[in-house]
Amino acid sequence: MKPMEPMEPMKPMKPMEPMEPMWTAAAVILVVLSAHGPATAQDATPGRLTVVVADQTGAVIPAATVRVMAESEAGVVATVASQQTSAEGEATFTELPPGVYVVETAFPGFDTTTLREVRVSTDERRQRVVLPIARVEDTVTVAEDPQSAASDRRGPAFGTVLTREQIDLLSDDPEEMRRQLQEMAGPDAVILVDSFEGAPLPSKSQIRMIRISRDAFAAEHHRAGGIQIDIVTQPGIGPFRINFGTQLRPGSLTGRSPFVARKGPERTQQYTVNVGGSLVPERTSVNLTVGGTAAFQTPNLNVALLSGTRSEALALRQPRDQVSINANLDHALTPDQTLRVGFNRSTTATENQGIGDYDLPERAYGTDTTSYALRAQHIGPLGRRFFTSTRVQVNWSDSATFSALEAPTIRVLDAFTSGGQQRAGGTRSRTVSLASDLDYVRGIHSWRTGIDLDGTWYHSDATSNYLGTYTFESLAAFEANQPRSYTRRLGDPTLDYVNLEGGLYIQDDVRLRRNLTVSPGLRYELQTHVADYDNLGPRVGVTWSPDTGGQMSLRGSAGVFYDWLGTGIYEQTLRVDGNRQRELDVADPSFPDPGDVGVVPPVNRYLLDDGVRLPRQMRVSAGIDRAITRQSRIGVTWAQLWGTALSRGQNLNAPVEGVRPAPAFGNIIQVVSDARARENQLTVFFNVSLNRPRPSPGGGPRVEGASDAPPAALAAFLPAAQTDPLVDWRRLSMSGQYAGRWLRNNTDGAFSVPPTGSLDAEWGVGAGEIRHRLFLTVSAQTLRRLTTSLNAQLSSGAPYTLQTGFDDNQDLIFNDRPAGVPRNTERARGQLALNLNVNYAFTFGRPRADTPPPTGIFVTNVGGVVSAGTVAVPQNGRYRVSVFVRVQNLTNRANFVGYSGTLTSPFFGRPRDVSNPRRVDVGINFGF
């Protein structure tokens, strides 16, 4: 690919035209809507509902308990009627006020199944309910017994469900959203989208729920982190709806870095279009989202040159353009069998990457990436007592990289880097993933077994450092034209290889008592290129609820976990093996011409030890989860991990008193599995809600657990726009999480070589140890239709290592430390950011013709007697509008990063950049 021409400065974009006509019309509509008086109760002809209950084979179930309930938006539930099914499996309810109900069906040995949005009108409605066997995750279940729910490993304990306000606070950029979720849950958290790991993140309009699960110890899980982020999308339901959203990040509102006197231009524009609905009612639905991002920012340079220190905003922009398409189709093959198919395509193009900080503008490079993903998932029963969930995912990706300047690189340690980036070629990958789970329930046992397989084919001609790199130990050495080393890769970088990895497991949840569950399991894993076949990982956990109300859950677990050998490690040993490619490593070369490097030894080699093993971790944990009140909860989890067989680099040709054992070679670095780690983790999470039960305007269920008799009860369930006060301080919620991490290890990666030659001397603080992280979110809807969320993120500083800046051991690897100084003894400053989200929403226009009739239900409970009635409520308008403002780092606090630990650097002990200057996003979403 030809080098990129110098980029002309981008012309500033015209500002968006004001939308005065729309806002004027919206204001008039708001005034008109708010002027309506309260609705009055109306007499309605009673409705009739017949529920037919069957098992997965179609046989009817007599004596099953069926409850008809109404549920509020806040989750408060009251039972309107309850009865058992007849010998024909039927339960008939008469005299029901027309409206929307929740139907819950239960029978011993089966999961309690809840159907929502069951509409009852003046005509008779027949509703068929199929009860699956117990422990089916894809069915919404409501436990009959609170102790049973509290002692269920897959129950609500030890987890957090993000509120709608917290989801709204997330970025619309998928990559930024991924980073935010990782920060919220922890760096080791695994993200699953509809049970698929590695799937692209959906747009926020597609997200139904985000749940963070903690202490995921069971054998069905691969990783030992114990934290999993499940993102559940929502299929299109009801009539087709269209949503359009756009947002703008104006550079004029972005905070300035303290390292530059003038802030460079910056701008981000995003759009999202979502279409979803039912193709065939109650059978087939689709959801399609198209999104795009056009952004650029200005990098800041912070270097030390012979002429002095230079800190400024560069006159180059870093553009990033991205377009994505995400489509999902849900189809009910039978009343019991569901098929979900998804497709994603994403293209990303960047320019002028790799510049800023120590890198001068000539170091720019660009990338072009196109990726596709096709997913299919089948869920349903197999016979009478089995249930299966099978998932298949195919990914293919193509990426290419190009440098703006083709020239050798000059690197002065922690001062500046100039010359070409020396990146070219690209990578093609094709991946097929298969996962299948089989559930079986009998008596007190809930068995699950499954298999996970991943196979990837790689073709790569990516290459780097093909023109050579000079490394200088200091500015003084650069001024004297005395480089310490010259490295260069020669040969053909093209290679093809296949990586296969997989695991199978079996586990059981044994319900010893109503409030006590023991969960033993066993997992076995294998990977190609690793001759390690004894990777058996036993797991066990105990979950106990000691109180009769199920308000407290206690848990303990222990298990063995294995991790994969990274494909990048294997690829490096294939590429630079001394035959396909050779890496020249010349000490004290001439400058600026190193001479005939084609014949000058020595060369570096990278090898994979025949005895390399999969990294292994032993994990034990203990935790408590307790409901303080009905709307507040707190949980604490402690875990300790011991890592063995971790990868690190061993130099087989390290100099001995300045002489290499094999003079024809440079460093021969072999990946071995003898490093270890020890880690302690403490997690505390809580949520508190002061929200009172609120009605949802537009005919949704209205519920009151205990109240006065009508008409006072009736007034409590009128639409919010008519009866709610303008200000209500009881609509407030708060959630938070503290994560503590204390990590010790003796490796910084598969190719990290101990500068002292002693692995024991490397034992110290791990590079990933952020000792304290705190996340707090306060959400309020004190003003009608206005939602405000404030999020605070605090973390302690990251560690970094003191280095001399010289090649003291003469191995041409610049990681030497002062004598007696361990790794990562220094600490950066802590981080603090306040993030704000403000959202204002309203509706207007005539309701859609296909919208259900505007009937609301109110429920009263007087002296233990439950009664129900109806009330006429106005429907929401056809058009929905929400306007939002999101601010990251509201106070523009300088969170410094990039600290230099090199003693010879002019920046020693100082940062060179800030991580997150203030950024403001404004946007609007419109749907109909």
N, C-alpha and C positions, 0 to 999 in steps of 0.2 A: 504494500500500500504506500502511496506517495506521502512524503511528509506534509504536514498541514501548513498551509500558508499562514503568516501572521494575521491575526483576527482584527478586523476593524472594530472600533468601539460600537456597541449596539446603540441604536438611536432610542431615546426614551419613548416609551409607549404613551399614547394619549390617555389622559385620565378618563375613567368611566363617567358616562353622562349621568347626571342626577336623575332619580326616578320620581320627580315631584308628582306627576299625575297619579301614579300608583299609590304613593303615600297619602295623597289627598283623598283619593277614593277610599282607601283602607280606613283612614281616620273617620270619615263620614259613616262608613258601615259599622265601625266599632261603637260610635255614639248611638246609632239606631238600635244595634243589638242590645247594648246595655240599658236601653230605655224600656225594654219589654218588662211587663209586670210578671209576678209569680204565676206559675201554671196552677191550675186547679185540678182536683181529682176528678176522674171520669169513671163512670160505670163501664165495665167491660164484661162481655160474655165469657164465662170460664172456659179454659182449654182442657184438653185431655191428652195425656202422654202415656204410651205403653212402651216399656223397655223389655226387650227380649235378650236374655243372657245365655251365651253359649261358650263352650271351650274352643280350642284351636282346631279340633276335628269337626266342629259343627254340631256336636251333641249339646242339647240344652242342659242348663244347670239349675235344678230346683234348690230352693232354700238359700239362694244368694241374696245378700243384703243390698238393696238399692236405696240410695238417698238422693233426693232432689234438693238442691241447695241454691242459694243466691250468694254471690261473692262480690265484695267491693274491690275497687282499684287498689286499696291498701292491703288487700289480702284477708280481711275479716270475713268469716264464713258463718252463715246461719242456716240450719236445716229447715226446709219448708215442709217436707213430708218424707217418710221412710217406711219401707215394707220389704218383705221377703218374696222372692219369686215363687210362683205356683209350680205344680208338677210339670207344667208345660214350659217352665223357664220364663214366665211372663210376670211383670209387675205393672199394674195399671194405676195411674194417678189421675183423679178427676178434680174438678173445682180449682184448677190452677189458674191464677191470673195470667193472662197473656204477657209474655216477656221472654227474657233470656235467662237460662238457668245453667247450673253445673250439676251433672249427674255422676255420682260416685257409686261404683259397684265393687263388692268384695265377696270373696269366698275362700275358705281355708285352703292353702296349697297353691293359690294363684295370687298374682300381683293385684293389688287394689288399683282399679283403673278409673281415671277421671276424664270425663268428656266435658269440654267447655263450649260455650256458645251454642247450647241446645235451645233452639227457639220454639216456643209454644204459642200457638195462635188459637183462634176460636175453632179451627178444624182439629181433627185427631192427628197426632203425630206418633209414628212408630219408630223407635230407635233400637237398632241392634248393637249389642256390646259383646265383644269377644275378649274373654279373659285369658291373658298369656300366663305361662308358668312364672313363678316368682323369680325375682332378680333380673328382670328385663330392663336394661338401662334406657332403651329408646321409648319406653312408655312412661308418661307422667304418672307417678304413684303418690298416694297419700297414705301414710302408715296409720293403721287403726290404733295401734298402741304406741304411745310416746316413748316408752322404754325401748321397744323394738327398733324404732327409728333411730334413737340416740345411740344404740349399740350396733347399728348397721355400718359396715365398713364403707359402703357407698352412699351413706346417708348425708344429711346436710352438715354434720359436724366437721370440723377441721377444713372449712372452706369458706370462701367469700364470693358472693354474687355481686358484680358491679351494678350500681344503680344506673338508671337512665342518664342521670346527670353526669356520672363518671364516664360513661361511654361517650356522651356528647363532648366531654373535655378532651377526648383523644383526637389525634391529628387525622385529617382526611388522607394524608400521604401514607400508603401502606408501610413503607419502610420506617417512617417516623413513628407510626402506630406500634410497630413491632418493638422498636427501641423503648417506647414508653411503657409497654406491657412488661418488658423484661426488667425495666427499672422498678416497676411497681411490685412484681412478684419475686424478683431476684435473678441474677445473671444465669443461673443454671436451670431456670424454668423451661419446660418443654411446651411449645404451642401446638395445639391440635385444632384444626378447622373441620368440623363435622367428622371427627375421629381420624382425620388425615394429618399426619405429621409432614411438614415441609410444604403444605399447600399454601398458595398465595392468600394473603389476608383479604377478606371481603371489604366492601365499602360499608360505612357505618349504617347506611340505610338497609342493608341486608342482615345486620346482626340482631338476633333476637335475645341472646344472652351471652355473657362472658362470666365464667366461673373459674376462680383460682382455687385449686385443690392442693392441700398440704399433706405431707406424710403419705405419699403414694408409694407404699412399700410392697404391694402385692406382686406376685410373679408375672402378671400380665404387663408390667411396666419394665422397660429396658434400663432406664437411667436411675442413678442413685440419688438424684437431687431431692426427690420427694415432693417437688412442686410441679404442678401441671396446669396450664392455662387452656381451658376448653372454650372454644368459640363456636356457638351454635347459630346457624343462619336460619332464616325463616322463609319458607316457600311462599310463593304468591297465593293468597287466599282471597275468596270473594271476587267481585268484579275487578277488571283490570284497572290499575291505578298507575299514574305516571308521576314521578318525582324528579325535579331538577334542582341541582344545587351548584352554587359557584362561590368561590371565596378568593380574596385578594390579600396579599401581604405586601403593603407598600413599604418600600425601603426607607421612606422619610421617617417612619415610626420605629425603625429598628435601632436598637441601642448601639452606641459607638464603643469600640474596644479601647481600653485605656492605653494601648500600645501605639495608637496612631492618633495624629492630630486632627485628621479629617476622615470621616467615614466614606467608604466607597459606595456606589449604587448597589441596590439589591431589590429584587422583585420576584414574587411567586404568584402565579395564577393557576387555579384549579377549577375543574368542573366535573360534575357527576350527573349522569342521567340514568334513572332506574325505572324499569317497566316490569310489573308483576301482576299476576292474577291467575284465575282458574281457567284452563282450557276446557276441561270437562268437570263440572261441579262435583266435589267430593271424590275426585278420582285423579285428575291430572292438573298440575299447576306448573307455571314457569316463572322465572325471575331473571332479568337481564340487566346488567349494569355496565355502562361505558364510562370510563373516567380518563382524565388527562391532566398533566401537569406541565407547565412551561415556567421555568424558573432560572434565575441566574443570581450569583452573588459575587462579591469582590474579595479576593484573598488578601490577607495582610502579611507583609513581609517583615521578618524580624531577624536580621543577620548581623554578623560582625565581619567586616572586610578590612583589608589593609588600610583603606582610607577612613575607617571608623565604623561605628555602629549605625545601622540603617533600619528604621522602623517606619513603615508607611503602607498605605493602601495602594495596591498595584493598579496600573491603568489597563488591566485585563479583566474580563468577566469570565466566570465559570458557569456556562449554561448547562442545564439539565432538562431534557424533554422526555416525557414518559406518556405512553398511551396504553390502557389496559381494557380488556373485555372479559367479563365474567358472566357465565350463563349457568343456570341450574334448572333441572327439570325433575319434578317429583311425580311418580306415577304409582297408583295403587293397583298392582297386578291382580290381587284378590283382596277381599276385606282384611286379610291377615298378612299379605306379602306386599312390601313396599320397595320400589326401585328408585334410586336417586342417581342422576347423571349430571356431572358438572364439567365445564370447559373454561379454560382461562388462557388468554394470550396477552403478553406484555412485551413492549419494546421500550428500550431506554437508550438514549444517546447523550453522551457527555463530552465536553471539551475543556481544555485548560485545567485538567486535574493535575495533582501532584506538585502544585506550586504554592508558595506561601511558607511561613515559618522560616526554616533554614534554606528552602529551595528557591532559587532564582527563577525568573519568568521563563528562561530558556528550557527549563525542565518540564514543560507542559506536555501532557499526553491526553488522548481521548479514547473513549470506548463506545462500542455499539453492541448491544445485547438484545437478543430476541429469545423468548422462552414460551413454551406451550405446556399445558397440563390438561390431561383428560382423566376424569375420575368417575367411578361407578361404585355404587354401594347397594347391596341387597340385604333386607332385614325381613325376617319372618320365621314362623315355626317350622319344625321338621318333625312330623309325627305329633304325638300327643304330649310328650314331655321334653322335647328338645327345642331349642331356639338358636338360630344362627344369625350372625352378622358378618358379611363378607365384603371386603373393600379391595378395589384394584385401582392403581394410579399409574399413569404413564406420563413421564416428563421428558421433554427434549429441549435443549438449550444450545444456542450458538452465540459465541462472543468473539469480538475482535478488538485488538488494541493497536494504537498507532502513536508514534512520538512526533512532536512538533519539530524537533531538531535531532539530526543524526550526528552525534559527536561524542567523544569520550567524556566520562564523568570525572569531576574533580571534587573530592570530599575532604573538608577540613573538619575534624571531629567537633561537633556541637558549636560550629561557627557559621559555616555556609556550605552549600552544595551547588555546583554549577555544571554546565555541560548538558548533554542529552539525557533523556530519561532512559533510553535504550530498552524500549518495550515494543514488541512486534508479535505478529501471529495471533493465534486464538485457540479456542477449545470448543469442541463439540461433544456433548454428552447426551446419552439416552438412558433413561432409568425406568425400570418396571418394579413396582412395589405391590406385594400381595399380602393381605392380612385377613385372617378369618378366626372368629371366636364361636365356640359352641357351648351353650349353657344347658345344664341338666339339673333339675331339682327333685329331690326325693327325701321325704322325712325332714330331718334336721340338717341335711346336707344340700349345699348349693354349689355344684361343681361348675368349673369353667376351664376349658382347654382351648388352645389356639396356636397359631403359627404366624410368624412375621418373616417375610422374605424380601430382600432388596437386591436387585442386580443392575449394575451400571456399566455401560460401555463408553470409554473415553477415546477420543482422537484429538491430539493436541500437537500444534507446531508453535506454541507459545515460546518465546525466547527472550532473554534479558542479558544485559552486560556483554553484548556481542562486539562492542567496540572498546571495552576496557574501562577500568576505574582506578584512579590514583587516590590513595588515602594518605592524608597528612595528619600527623599527631597534634599539630598546633599551628596557629597563624605564623609563628616565628619560623617553623619548618617550611611552610608554604612560601614565605618571603625569601627563604634561602634556597628554594627549588630542591628540597630534599624530601621526597615522598618516602613513606615507610614501606608501602607495598603497592603492587600493581596486579590486579586480577582481571581475568578475561576468560569468557567461555568460547570455545571453538568446537565445531562439529555440527552435526545435523540434529535439531531438537525434536524432529517428528517422532511420535510414538503412539502406539495403540495398546490399550490394556483393558481388562475386564475386572471388576470388583464385585464379589458376591458376599453377602452377609445375611445372617438370619438367626432366628431363635424360635424355640417352641416351649410351651409351658403347660402346667396343669396346677390347679389350685382348688381349694374348697373353703367355703365359709360355713363353719359348723356352729349352729345355733344351740349351744349347750343349755342355755336358759333363755328366757324371754329377754333378759337384759345383758346377756353375755355371749359374745361371738369370738371364736378362735378361727384364724385364717392361715392355715399352712399352705405352702406352695413350693414348686420347684421349676426352675428355668434353665434351659441349656442353649448355648450360643456358639456359633462358628463363623469364621471369616476366611476367605481365600488369602493367600500370601502369608498366612500366619499358621505355622505348624504347631498349633496348640489345641488339643482336643479334649481336655478335661475341664471345660468351663461350665461346671454345674453350680448353679446358684440357688441354694435353699433359702426360703423366706418363711417367716411366721409373724403373725400379729395378733394382738388381743384387744378387743374393744368392749368396754364395760360401762353400763349406765347404772350408778348405784342408787339414784333417787327414783321414786315411783313416778314422778312427773316427767322424767326424761329430760330434765333441764341440764344435766351434766353428762359428758362423755369423757372417759379416760381411755387412753390408748398407749400401748407399748408395742414395739416391733423390732425385729432384727433380720438381717439378710445379707447375702453376698450378691454384688452387682458387677457386671463386666462392661467395658466400653470398647469401641472399635478403634482399630489402628487407622489414622487419618489417611485418606487417599492421597493428599498432598505429600505426605511423608514417603509413601511408596513411589509416587511419581518422581520425586527428587532422586531416589536411589536408582530408578530406571534411567533417568535422563543423564545425570552426571556420574556415570559409572566408570569413566576413564576410557571408554570405547565409543559409545554413541556421542557423548560430549565430554570434553576435557576442560577443566577449570585451571588455567594457569595462575600461579600465585608466586610472584617474583618479589623478593625482599630487596629493599634499597635500590629501586630501578632508576635509570636515567630519566630525565624529564625535560621537555615534553615528549620525547621519542624513546620508548622503551627498547627499541631495537627489534631484531627479528624474533618476535615472540612465538613464531611457529615452531621453532626448534629449541627454545629455551625451557628446560625443566625448572622447577618441578610442577606437577599437576595435582590438584586436589581430587579426591574421590569420595563418594558417599555410598555406604553399604548398609544393608539390612541384615542384622545378625540372624543366623539360622535358628537361634534359640529365642527369638523375640516372642513375647506373649501378649495376650490381650490385657490391657490395664484392669486391675481388680480392686474393688472397694468393699470393705466390710462396714455396714452401717447399722447402728442401733439408735432408737429414738424413744421418746416418751412425751406425752402431751395431755393436756386437759382443755376441754371446750365446754363453756358454760353459758347458759342464757341467764342474764341478770334480771331482766324483765322481759315482757313479751316483745319489746322492740329494741332490746339491746343485748349484745353478746360479746364475749371475750374468749380468746383462746391463746394458749401458750404451747409451743413445741420446741423441744430440745433434741438435738441429734449430734452424734459423734461418728466420724468416718476415719477409717484407716485405709490408706491407699498403698498398694504394692504393685510390683511389675510395671511401674510407670516408665515411660520412655525418656531417655536422655542420650546425649552424644558422647561417645568414647573415642578419643584421638589415638589411633593405633600407630601414628607416626609423629608423636609429639617430640620436640627437640629435647635432647639430654645434654645439658651444658652447651647449648647452642648448636648441636649436631643432630640431624635426624637419623634414626636407625636405617631408613631406606632413602638414601639421598636422591634417588630418581623420582621421588614423589614428594608432594607437599603434605598437607593434612589428609589423612585417611580417617574419615569420621564414620564410625559405625553406630547405628541405632541399636541400643541394648535396652533391656527391661529390668534394671536393678534399682531404679529410683523409688522413693516412697514419699508419703505425705500423711499428715494428721490434721484433722479439721474439726472444729466445734462450731455448731450453728444454733442460734437462739432466735426464735420467731414469736412475736407477740402481735396479735391482730384483734381489733375490736370494731364494733359499729353500734351507734346509738341513734335512735330515731325519735323525734318528738312529733312526728306527723300524726295528725288525727285522721280517721277514715274519711276519704274524700270521694264524692261521686264522680263518675266520668261522664261528661256531657254527651248527649246524643243517643240515649237509649240503652246504655250499658247497665249491668246489674247494680242495684242499690241495696246496701246491707247495713243493718245496725244490730250489734250483738245484744245490747240491753238499752232500752230507752223508755220514755213515756209513751203512752198510747197516742194514736192519732188524735188531733191533727198535728201535735208537736212533732211526732215521728215523721210525718209526711214532709214537713218543712225541712227536716234535716237532710232529706234526699232530693231536694230540688237541685237543678243544675247550678254549678258553681258560679256561672256568670250572673245568676239572679239572686242567690241568697248569701253567697260568701262575702265576708267583709273585704274591703280593699286591702287591708293589712291584717295578717294573721301570723303571729310569731310562733305558733305551734307547728308550722310546716318547716321543720328544720331537722337535718340529719347530719351525722358526723361519722367518719370511719377512718381507720388508720392502721398502719403496720410498722413495727420495728423489726429490723433484721440485723442480728449481730453475727459476725463471721471472724473466726480466728484460725488462720491457716499457716501451717509450717510444712515445708517440703525441701527437696534438694535438687530440683530440676526446673528449668525455665522453658523446656520444650525438647522435642525429639533430637534436635541437632545442637542443643546447648552443651558446651564442653566446659567442665570445671577448669578455671584458669590455674588453680593450684595442683591439678591432677588428682586431688583427693575428693571423693564424693562426700565423705563425712564433713569436710570443711565447707561444703555447700549448704548444709542444713541451716535453714533460717526462715524468715518471713516469706510467704509466697507472694508472687507478683499480683495475684488477684485479690489480695486481702483488703477489702473495704470493711473496716471493723464495725462501723455503725451506719445504718441507713434508717431513715424515718420518713414515712409518707403519711400526711394528714389531709383529709378532704372534708370540707364543710359545704353542704348544699342546702339551699334555702329557696322556698317559693312563698316568701312572705307577702309579696305583691302579686296580685292576680295576673296570671299568664306570663309572669316574669320569673325565670329560673336563674339563680346565680350559684356558681360553684367556685370555691377558692381552694386551691391545692398547694400544699407546702412540701417541698422535697429537701431533705437535709441528709448529708453524708459526710463521713470523715474522709481525710485525704488518702490518696493512693500512695503506696510505698514506691521508692526508687532507690537505685544502688549507687554508691560512691565508686567511681572508677578513676584510675590514675591518668588515663588519656594516652599512656605509652604502652608499647608492646613489650612488657617487662620479661615475659617468658619466651619471647622470640618465636611464637607460633603463628604470627600474623593474624591472630584473632584478637580484636580490640575489646576485651572484656576484663582486663586485669584490674584488681582492686588493691588498695593499700594493704600492707601486711597486717594480718590479724583482724581485718574488717569483714564481717559477714555480708551476705546479700541483703538488699532492701532494708537498710538501716535508717534511711531518710524518709520523711513524710511530706507530701504536698499539703497545702491548706485545704480545709474542709470546703464543701459545696453547699450552697443554699439558693433555692429558687422558689418564688411564689408565682403560681399560675392562676389566671382568672378566666372564667367562662361565664358569659352573660347571654341568655337566650330569651327572646320575646316571641310568642307564637299567638296566632289568631286565625280564625276561619271567616269566610264570607261567601256569598252567592247562594243560589237555590240548591237544596240537596239533590243528589243524583236520583233519577227515577227508580233505579234498581236497589236503592238503599232500603233496608227493612223498616217497618213502621216504627214510629218513635214512641215505644212503650217502655216505661221504666217500672221496676219493682221496688217496693219498700217492704222491709221486714221489721216487725216489732217483737219484743220479748217482754211481756208483762207478767210477773209472778210465775215465770217458767212456762207460760203459754205462748207459743210462737204463732203469729198470724202474719198474713201477707196481703198486700193490696197493690193496685196499680196507680200510676200517675202519668199524665201526658207531659212529655218533655220535648222541647224543640230539638231538632237534629242539628248536628254540626253543619256548617256551610260546606258547599262542594269544594271550595278552594281553600287550601291550607298553606299558610305562610309562616315561616319562622326566620327571624333575623338574629344573628349572633355575632359576638365579638369574643375572640380568644386571645389572651395575652400570655406569652411565655416569659418568665423572669420579669415580672411586673416592675420590680424596683431596679432592673438592670444591674444587679449585683455582679461584680467582677469575679467569676469563678475561674481561677487560674489553673492552667494545665501546661504540660510540656516542660516540666522542671528538668534542668540539666544537672546530672551528677558527675560530670567529667571535670576533674580538677584543673585541666588546662584550658577549659572553655571560658571565654569572656562572660558567658551567661551562667557560670557555675552557681548552683543553689537558687537560681531565679527561674520563673516561668517565662514562656515565650508566647502564650496565647490565652484566650478565654474560651470556655466551652460553649456557652449559650447566652450571647447578648440578647437583650429584649427583642422579641418579635411579636408583632400584632397582626392577627388575621381577622378580617371582617368578611361576612358572607351572608347569603340568603338562600333559603330552601323553599321551593314552591311545588306543591303537589295538588293533584285533582283526580 
